[in-house]
């Protein structure tokens, strides 16, 4: 696992490949929320694109969810998962 400034742990599952016109499901799992005021999570299309999900997690809360994503083109597609906790932020793609 690579170091991230916010301390929120992100795990994810992605399909091996997806063709244009298909919808794929990405599974995200977040944990390690330790700050008294919790953590903020935002999921965007890579490069500051469309906001796909936005929510808060309470201290000690864990979250796992599936995010359906349509592919407009063949190839690799990226998401940016931004987490903020105790004034520290991280972006993982």
Buried (B, 14 or more C-beta within 10 A) or exposed (E): EEEBBBBBBBEEEBEEEBEEEEEBEBEBEBBBBEBEEBBBBBBBBEEEEEEBEEEEBEEEEEBEEEBEBEBEEEEEBEBBBBBBBBEBEBBBE
